[in-house]
Amino acid sequence: MDEVKFLSFIIENIVSKKDLVKIEKVEDELWTLLTLSVDKEDMWSIIGKGWNNINSIRSILRLFWVKSNKRINLKVLD
């Protein structure tokens, strides 16, 4: 499973409007940037109180750092 499918699985189980989840992936030699876009109503479900949810999602994505030897950054568009 690649990082996009993994992130998609996590996000789609959090949000209420699954059809509006969009994830874009941009790679270079050292980094992988994942850009996440969700519906405005689902934004606080993703971010969470005190940024706890998004920080936890980013921590889980760090597992792919070990596997791919590339740093992964997650950007949430509002």
Stockholm file with secondary structure:
# STOCKHOLM 1.0

chainA/1-78         MDEVKFLSFIIENIVSKKDLVKIEKVEDELWTLLTLSVDKEDMWSIIGKGWNNINSIRSILRLFWVKSNKRINLKVLD
#=GR chainA/1-78 SS CCHHHHHHHHHHTTCSCGGGCEEEEEECSSEEEEEEECCGGGHHHHHCGGGHHHHHHHHHHHHHHHHHSSEEEEEEEC
#=GC SS_cons        CCHHHHHHHHHHTTCSCGGGCEEEEEECSSEEEEEEECCGGGHHHHHCGGGHHHHHHHHHHHHHHHHHSSEEEEEEEC
//
